[in-house]
């Protein structure tokens, strides 16, 4: 790349960048999860010097973050809920169950009730 094209690229409007803190605030993800994605190379980032200090921080292009967020496993919905969780009132739940049954769709609609294991008590020997 020649020096003229470098100057052109530098003079254009830079893409919006986000810090890890911005990502955590926007997405609600944990810092460990985001930092692990960066260290694995799943989420591209650049090191940027903070002012005239010897301190550097990671910055991520907003477009890269949105792409990573849309393509990662276990992606959450915009409202923060998991994609396989169904929130419904009892009336809505009844309608959903009847709709699924009428279309022969087998799906776990309710959280399974935990099984309680009672210890076996042996009768005393007489």
Order of alpha helices (4+ residues) and beta strands (2+ residues): alpha-beta-alpha-alpha-beta-beta-alpha-alpha
